[in-house]
């Protein structure tokens, strides 16, 4: 998740962080990036609902908030379930 302290929001910091994360994933030759976040924010970077490619997650209630950005065309990852590491689930607590 990307978060910016409220007093520092709307200055491009979050966007810069996402762009850099995408750049590093491309450099590492990652096949796809998944995010769980605000669709209106992540859409500007090319993210779409992960269901577009047949991916779902442990967060079934997330709907369009579970998004993906394939970095290869076609995506190298087949349709299926994406499971988050257990510490991620602890963030909801």
C-alpha positions as CSV (number, residue, x, y, z in Angstrom):
1,X,0.0,0.0,0.0
2,X,1.1,3.6,-0.7
3,X,0.3,6.2,1.9
4,X,1.3,9.8,2.3
5,X,0.9,11.8,5.5
6,X,-2.2,14.0,5.1
7,X,-0.3,17.2,5.4
8,X,1.9,16.2,2.5
9,X,-0.8,14.9,0.1
10,X,-1.7,16.4,-3.2
11,X,2.0,17.3,-3.9
12,X,2.8,14.3,-6.2
13,X,4.6,12.3,-3.6
14,X,2.3,9.2,-3.9
15,X,2.4,9.3,-7.7
16,X,6.2,9.5,-7.7
17,X,6.4,6.5,-5.4
18,X,4.1,4.5,-7.6
19,X,6.0,5.5,-10.8
20,X,9.3,4.5,-9.1
21,X,7.9,1.2,-8.0
22,X,6.7,0.4,-11.5
23,X,10.1,1.4,-12.9
24,X,11.9,-0.9,-10.4
25,X,9.5,-3.8,-11.2
26,X,10.2,-3.3,-14.9
27,X,13.9,-3.3,-14.3
28,X,13.6,-6.5,-12.2
29,X,11.7,-8.0,-15.2
30,X,8.6,-8.7,-13.1
31,X,5.7,-10.0,-15.1
32,X,2.8,-8.3,-13.3
33,X,2.2,-5.9,-10.4
34,X,-0.8,-6.3,-8.1
35,X,-2.2,-3.6,-5.8
36,X,-5.1,-3.3,-3.4
37,X,-6.2,0.3,-3.5
38,X,-8.3,3.1,-4.9
39,X,-9.1,2.4,-8.5
40,X,-9.3,6.1,-9.4
41,X,-5.8,6.6,-8.2
42,X,-4.1,3.6,-9.7
43,X,-5.9,3.8,-13.1
44,X,-3.7,6.8,-14.0
45,X,-0.7,4.4,-14.0
46,X,-2.5,1.8,-16.2
47,X,-3.8,-0.5,-13.5
48,X,-7.1,-2.2,-14.2
49,X,-9.3,-4.6,-12.1
50,X,-7.3,-7.9,-11.9
51,X,-10.5,-9.8,-12.8
52,X,-9.9,-8.4,-16.4
53,X,-7.2,-11.1,-16.7
54,X,-9.0,-13.7,-14.6
55,X,-7.1,-13.1,-11.3
56,X,-8.8,-12.9,-8.0
57,X,-7.4,-12.6,-4.4
58,X,-7.9,-13.5,-0.8
59,X,-9.8,-10.1,-0.6
60,X,-12.9,-11.2,-2.4
61,X,-14.8,-8.1,-1.0
62,X,-12.2,-5.8,-2.6
63,X,-14.0,-5.8,-6.0
64,X,-12.2,-3.4,-8.4
65,X,-9.8,-2.3,-5.7
66,X,-7.8,-5.5,-6.4
67,X,-5.9,-4.3,-9.5
68,X,-3.2,-5.5,-11.8
69,X,-0.7,-4.0,-14.2
70,X,0.8,-6.7,-16.5
71,X,4.3,-5.7,-17.5
72,X,4.4,-8.2,-20.4
73,X,1.9,-8.7,-23.2
74,X,0.4,-11.2,-23.0
75,X,0.7,-11.5,-19.2
76,X,3.1,-14.3,-18.2
77,X,0.9,-15.2,-15.2
78,X,-2.1,-17.5,-15.9
79,X,-5.5,-16.7,-14.5
80,X,-5.9,-17.8,-10.9
81,X,-5.9,-16.7,-7.2
82,X,-3.3,-14.3,-5.8
83,X,-2.5,-15.1,-2.2
84,X,-1.0,-12.3,0.0
85,X,1.6,-13.0,2.6
86,X,0.2,-13.5,6.1
87,X,1.7,-10.2,7.4
88,X,-0.4,-8.3,4.9
89,X,-3.6,-9.6,6.4
90,X,-2.4,-8.4,9.8
91,X,-2.5,-4.8,8.6
92,X,-6.3,-5.0,8.7
93,X,-6.3,-5.7,12.4
